[in-house]
């Protein structure tokens, strides 16, 4: 059976890794320079996945409340201030 590359991203070359963590795939991509790799490493080291998840959940909850009319603007701002510290 012949393997096809139809499942690859349109910009990905056959040499581009298609498995693994997105940060590592980006880091290993042929178009990423050494300077880009340093920027990625610095940025990635500051990301706190649990905090990001909590912030996404809070914003999603806020959006649902706003969309359903179950939240006032003041309550919305209070919630946002709590997560943007």
Buried (B, 14 or more C-beta within 10 A) or exposed (E): EEEEEEEEEEEBEEEBEEEEEEEEBBBEBEEBEEEEBEEBEEEBEEEEEEEEEEBEEBEEEBEEBBEEEEBEEEEBEEBEEEBEE
